[in-house]
Amino acid sequence: MLVRTVRMTFRPDALPDFHVIFDRSKQHIRAFPGNHHLELLRDPDNPAVRMTYSLWDDANALEAYRQSQLFRQTWAATKLLFAERAVAFSGERIEVIL
């Protein structure tokens, strides 16, 4: 399982636009082959920061999504709203403690 976290800092005035984009695309992302989970998080110390946390079968599934028209359209609209460049991390899940 591949865990993907993307940290995005938005212009404060652009947050409502981002939420519209996310609301429009979240079910499509969640239904994309290889995706198992999608969350949207807010940084409690910086109200202009949002993070996505998603679970993918593997790096190939994530890359297929990143090459898709869905990603290209969503990302093109989203990155116009940034105050800073986004930072993304991937990690392979080793163990889950519940």
Backbone as numpy.savetxt, mean C-alpha at the origin, in Angstrom:
# Nx Ny Nz CAx CAy CAz Cx Cy Cz
5.27 -16.47 2.75 4.41 -15.29 2.75 5.31 -14.06 2.75
4.99 -13.11 1.90 5.73 -11.85 1.81 4.89 -10.74 2.45
5.51 -10.00 3.35 4.87 -8.86 4.01 5.40 -7.60 3.35
4.50 -6.73 2.94 4.90 -5.48 2.28 4.32 -4.31 3.05
5.19 -3.37 3.43 4.77 -2.14 4.10 5.24 -0.96 3.26
4.33 -0.05 2.99 4.66 1.16 2.23 4.26 2.36 3.08
5.24 3.22 3.37 5.02 4.42 4.18 4.97 5.63 3.25
3.85 6.36 3.32 3.62 7.49 2.43 3.31 8.74 3.24
4.02 9.82 2.94 3.78 11.10 3.59 3.09 12.00 2.58
1.92 12.46 2.94 1.09 13.26 2.04 1.10 14.73 2.42
0.82 15.56 1.44 0.51 16.96 1.75 -0.80 16.91 2.55
-0.89 17.65 3.63 -2.11 17.59 4.45 -3.39 17.84 3.66
-3.35 18.76 2.71 -4.55 19.05 1.92 -4.91 17.92 0.95
-3.98 16.99 0.74 -4.20 15.92 -0.22 -4.74 14.63 0.41
-4.79 14.58 1.73 -5.27 13.35 2.39 -6.67 12.93 1.97
-7.64 13.83 1.87 -8.97 13.40 1.41 -8.92 12.76 0.02
-8.10 13.31 -0.87 -7.98 12.73 -2.22 -7.38 11.33 -2.15
-6.37 11.15 -1.29 -5.79 9.82 -1.15 -6.83 8.82 -0.66
-7.63 9.21 0.31 -8.63 8.29 0.84 -9.67 7.91 -0.22
-9.99 8.81 -1.10 -10.89 8.48 -2.23 -10.22 7.44 -3.13
-8.96 7.65 -3.46 -8.23 6.69 -4.31 -8.17 5.33 -3.62
-7.83 5.32 -2.34 -7.72 4.05 -1.62 -9.07 3.34 -1.55
-10.12 4.08 -1.24 -11.45 3.47 -1.15 -11.89 2.87 -2.48
-11.50 3.52 -3.57 -11.88 3.05 -4.90 -11.09 1.79 -5.31
-9.86 1.65 -4.80 -9.01 0.56 -5.27 -8.82 -0.57 -4.28
-9.16 -0.40 -3.01 -8.82 -1.39 -1.99 -9.40 -2.77 -2.25
-10.64 -2.85 -2.70 -11.23 -4.18 -2.96 -10.58 -4.85 -4.16
-10.15 -4.06 -5.14 -9.47 -4.61 -6.31 -8.08 -5.13 -5.93
-7.39 -4.38 -5.09 -6.08 -4.83 -4.61 -6.25 -6.11 -3.81
-7.21 -6.11 -2.92 -7.45 -7.27 -2.07 -7.81 -8.51 -2.89
-8.49 -8.32 -4.02 -8.90 -9.43 -4.88 -7.80 -9.84 -5.86
-6.69 -9.10 -5.89 -5.64 -9.42 -6.86 -5.05 -10.79 -6.52
-4.78 -11.62 -7.52 -4.21 -12.96 -7.26 -2.93 -12.86 -6.43
-2.88 -13.65 -5.38 -1.70 -13.68 -4.52 -1.77 -12.78 -3.32
-2.78 -11.90 -3.24 -2.93 -11.03 -2.08 -3.81 -11.72 -1.05
-3.37 -11.67 0.21 -4.12 -12.30 1.30 -4.65 -11.32 2.32
-4.12 -10.09 2.30 -4.51 -9.15 3.36 -4.08 -7.75 2.94
-4.87 -6.77 3.33 -4.53 -5.37 3.08 -5.06 -4.52 4.22
-4.20 -3.66 4.76 -4.59 -2.73 5.82 -4.08 -1.35 5.48
-4.80 -0.34 5.96 -4.34 1.04 5.88 -4.14 1.52 7.31
-2.95 2.06 7.58 -2.58 2.51 8.92 -2.27 4.00 8.90
-2.41 4.63 10.05 -2.05 6.05 10.22 -0.95 6.12 11.27
0.04 6.97 11.03 1.11 7.20 12.00 0.52 8.05 13.13
0.54 7.56 14.37 -0.06 8.33 15.46 0.71 9.61 15.79
1.96 9.70 15.34 2.78 10.88 15.62 2.83 11.86 14.45
2.33 11.45 13.30 2.35 12.33 12.13 1.06 12.11 11.33
0.09 12.98 11.48 -1.21 12.77 10.83 -1.18 12.79 9.31
-0.07 13.21 8.70 0.03 13.23 7.24 0.59 11.92 6.68
0.92 10.97 7.55 1.51 9.70 7.12 0.48 8.59 7.14
0.43 7.85 6.04 -0.36 6.63 5.94 0.58 5.50 5.54
0.24 4.30 5.96 1.02 3.12 5.60 0.08 2.04 5.14
0.49 1.32 4.13 -0.24 0.13 3.75 0.57 -1.07 4.22
-0.15 -2.06 4.69 0.44 -3.32 5.16 -0.30 -4.41 4.39
0.44 -5.17 3.61 -0.22 -6.20 2.81 0.56 -7.50 2.86
-0.15 -8.59 2.66 0.43 -9.94 2.66 0.24 -10.55 1.28
1.32 -11.11 0.75 1.33 -11.68 -0.59 1.88 -13.09 -0.54
1.49 -13.92 -1.51 2.03 -15.28 -1.58 3.55 -15.27 -1.54
4.13 -14.43 -2.39 5.59 -14.36 -2.52 5.95 -13.12 -3.33
7.25 -12.94 -3.56 7.72 -11.77 -4.30 7.17 -11.74 -5.72
6.96 -12.89 -6.33 6.41 -12.94 -7.69 4.98 -12.41 -7.73
4.19 -12.74 -6.73 2.81 -12.24 -6.69 2.79 -10.72 -6.52
3.66 -10.21 -5.64 3.75 -8.76 -5.47 4.21 -8.10 -6.76
5.19 -8.67 -7.41 5.69 -8.08 -8.65 4.63 -8.10 -9.75
3.84 -9.16 -9.81 2.75 -9.21 -10.80 1.77 -8.07 -10.55
1.46 -7.81 -9.28 0.60 -6.68 -8.95 1.26 -5.36 -9.35
2.55 -5.22 -9.05 3.25 -3.97 -9.36 3.35 -3.72 -10.87
3.24 -4.76 -11.67 3.27 -4.61 -13.13 1.88 -4.46 -13.73
0.86 -4.53 -12.90 -0.52 -4.49 -13.39 -0.99 -3.07 -13.68
-2.02 -2.99 -14.51 -2.65 -1.70 -14.80 -3.26 -1.11 -13.53
-3.81 -1.95 -12.68 -4.39 -1.49 -11.41 -3.34 -0.72 -10.60
-2.17 -1.31 -10.43 -1.13 -0.63 -9.66 -0.69 0.64 -10.36
-0.43 0.56 -11.65 0.08 1.73 -12.37 -0.86 2.92 -12.26
-2.16 2.68 -12.42 -3.14 3.77 -12.32 -3.23 4.30 -10.88
-3.30 3.38 -9.93 -3.43 3.78 -8.52 -2.20 4.54 -8.05
-1.02 4.02 -8.37 0.21 4.64 -7.92 0.43 6.00 -8.59
0.12 6.09 -9.88 0.29 7.36 -10.60 -0.54 8.47 -9.94
-1.77 8.16 -9.56 -2.63 9.15 -8.91 -2.16 9.44 -7.49
-1.72 8.40 -6.78 -1.32 8.56 -5.38 -0.05 9.38 -5.24
0.95 9.10 -6.05 2.24 9.77 -5.85 2.19 11.27 -6.15
1.18 11.71 -6.88 1.02 13.15 -7.09 0.68 13.89 -5.80
0.23 13.16 -4.80 -0.24 13.75 -3.54 0.83 13.77 -2.45
2.00 13.21 -2.74 3.05 13.07 -1.73 3.71 14.39 -1.37
4.06 14.52 -0.09 4.93 15.60 0.37 6.38 15.13 0.37
6.57 13.81 0.47 7.90 13.19 0.47 7.81 11.89 -0.34
8.95 11.42 -0.74 9.02 10.15 -1.46 8.58 9.01 -0.54
7.83 8.07 -1.08 7.37 6.91 -0.31 8.55 5.97 -0.01
8.41 5.22 1.07 9.41 4.24 1.46 8.70 2.89 1.58
9.24 1.87 0.91 8.62 0.55 0.92 9.60 -0.49 1.43
9.06 -1.45 2.17 9.85 -2.55 2.72 9.11 -3.86 2.46
9.87 -4.89 2.15 9.31 -6.23 2.06 10.08 -7.15 2.97
9.39 -8.11 3.53 10.03 -9.12 4.37 9.32 -10.44 4.22
10.08 -11.51 4.28 9.48 -12.84 4.24 9.12 -13.25 5.65
7.90 -13.69 5.80 7.41 -14.09 7.11 8.12 -15.39 7.53
8.69 -15.36 8.74 9.35 -16.53 9.29 8.47 -17.21 10.33
7.87 -16.40 11.18 7.10 -16.96 12.29 6.01 -15.98 12.69
4.88 -16.50 13.08 3.78 -15.69 13.60 3.50 -16.16 15.02
3.47 -15.23 15.95 3.15 -15.56 17.33 1.81 -14.93 17.65
0.84 -15.73 17.97 -0.51 -15.22 18.27 -0.77 -15.25 19.76
